[in-house]
Amino acid sequence: MRFDFTGKVAVVTGASSGIGASTARTLAASGARVLLVGRDASRLASVAADPGEGAELVPVAVDLAADDGPDEVARAARDSFGSVDVVVHCAGLLEMAPVSEVDTESVDRMWRINARAPMLLTRGLAPLMADGSAIVFVSSTVAHAGFANYAPYSATKGALEAFARALAVELAPRTRVNVLAPGFVATPMLTDQYPGAPGLESWVIGETPLGFIGSGEDLAASICALCDPGSSRYMTGATVVVDGGWVAKG
């Protein structure tokens, strides 16, 4: 799928792997200058190492859970580019446990990364957003369907979606704000579970109506469509579920 982000500036969090890395590469291949945000400097450097002809990828290694992390990213965006056209909040943390076994530290970690960080980063980037700009928050199907052992994680994603809806009204008409809610995707968040859960991959495929597990590139294309005014200029405050049919199936 082809998009045109020539001359645009994008900020992508969680850009060192998974959906974030795929989205950053797709934006760069479409002409955008991209600020890559993640905790792991070496993995960010790997993503930035082969940007393709004419692409510009600027890595910024920051812990978004730190109190000053989001503001550090906003400063880097201002100092590097001056203004921002696209923001994609991909950074996320999943820790599964029955609710009776969830500890306070786990809840705090997920809240800081999944909800607090994108809220505070948006606060810092909002003054830099150009006319016609777009923000996409990456949520999850767990905000739309119940999954055992996911309760605190689900709560952070539900909060993120509520924040996005309010923000869509507040930032209109200058900036469109939408949410993409992925289902199972073949990124480390899922594939790292395979060794300890034999049969998980085949079970997910068997339960997915479309009959396959989506890739990071599949999700990147959907995210870029939400950012591209040619594809979605009349969309704001919406949540798009991209899950191969899981939520529809119930």
Secondary structure in CASP SS format (residue, H / E / C, confidence):
PFRMAT SS
TARGET T0000
AUTHOR 0000-0000-0000
METHOD secondary structure of the structure
MODEL  1
M C 1.00
R C 1.00
F C 1.00
D C 1.00
F C 1.00
T C 1.00
G C 1.00
K C 1.00
V E 1.00
A E 1.00
V E 1.00
V E 1.00
T E 1.00
G C 1.00
A C 1.00
S C 1.00
S C 1.00
G H 1.00
I H 1.00
G H 1.00
A H 1.00
S H 1.00
T H 1.00
A H 1.00
R H 1.00
T H 1.00
L H 1.00
A H 1.00
A H 1.00
S C 1.00
G C 1.00
A C 1.00
R E 1.00
V E 1.00
L E 1.00
L E 1.00
V E 1.00
G E 1.00
R C 1.00
D C 1.00
A H 1.00
S H 1.00
R H 1.00
L H 1.00
A H 1.00
S H 1.00
V H 1.00
A H 1.00
A C 1.00
D C 1.00
P C 1.00
G C 1.00
E C 1.00
G C 1.00
A C 1.00
E E 1.00
L E 1.00
V E 1.00
P E 1.00
V E 1.00
A E 1.00
V C 1.00
D C 1.00
L C 1.00
A C 1.00
A C 1.00
D C 1.00
D C 1.00
G H 1.00
P H 1.00
D H 1.00
E H 1.00
V H 1.00
A H 1.00
R H 1.00
A H 1.00
A H 1.00
R H 1.00
D H 1.00
S H 1.00
F H 1.00
G C 1.00
S C 1.00
V E 1.00
D E 1.00
V E 1.00
V E 1.00
V E 1.00
H E 1.00
C C 1.00
A C 1.00
G C 1.00
L C 1.00
L C 1.00
E C 1.00
M C 1.00
A C 1.00
P C 1.00
V H 1.00
S H 1.00
E H 1.00
V C 1.00
D C 1.00
T H 1.00
E H 1.00
S H 1.00
V H 1.00
D H 1.00
R H 1.00
M H 1.00
W H 1.00
R H 1.00
I H 1.00
N H 1.00
A H 1.00
R H 1.00
A H 1.00
P H 1.00
M H 1.00
L H 1.00
L H 1.00
T H 1.00
R H 1.00
G H 1.00
L H 1.00
A H 1.00
P H 1.00
L H 1.00
M E 1.00
A E 1.00
D E 1.00
G E 1.00
S E 1.00
A E 1.00
I E 1.00
V E 1.00
F E 1.00
V E 1.00
S C 1.00
S C 1.00
T H 1.00
V H 1.00
A H 1.00
H C 1.00
A C 1.00
G C 1.00
F C 1.00
A C 1.00
N C 1.00
Y C 1.00
A H 1.00
P H 1.00
Y H 1.00
S H 1.00
A H 1.00
T H 1.00
K H 1.00
G H 1.00
A H 1.00
L H 1.00
E H 1.00
A H 1.00
F H 1.00
A H 1.00
R H 1.00
A H 1.00
L H 1.00
A H 1.00
V H 1.00
E H 1.00
L H 1.00
A C 1.00
P C 1.00
R C 1.00
T E 1.00
R E 1.00
V E 1.00
N E 1.00
V E 1.00
L E 1.00
A E 1.00
P E 1.00
G C 1.00
F C 1.00
V E 1.00
A C 1.00
T C 1.00
P H 1.00
M H 1.00
L H 1.00
T H 1.00
D C 1.00
Q C 1.00
Y C 1.00
P C 1.00
G C 1.00
A C 1.00
P C 1.00
G C 1.00
L H 1.00
E H 1.00
S H 1.00
W H 1.00
V H 1.00
I H 1.00
G H 1.00
E H 1.00
T C 1.00
P C 1.00
L C 1.00
G C 1.00
F C 1.00
I C 1.00
G E 1.00
S C 1.00
G H 1.00
E H 1.00
D H 1.00
L H 1.00
A H 1.00
A H 1.00
S H 1.00
I H 1.00
C H 1.00
A H 1.00
L H 1.00
C H 1.00
D C 1.00
P H 1.00
G H 1.00
S H 1.00
S H 1.00
R C 1.00
Y C 1.00
M C 1.00
T C 1.00
G C 1.00
A C 1.00
T E 1.00
V E 1.00
V E 1.00
V E 1.00
D C 1.00
G C 1.00
G C 1.00
W H 1.00
V H 1.00
A H 1.00
K H 1.00
G C 1.00
END
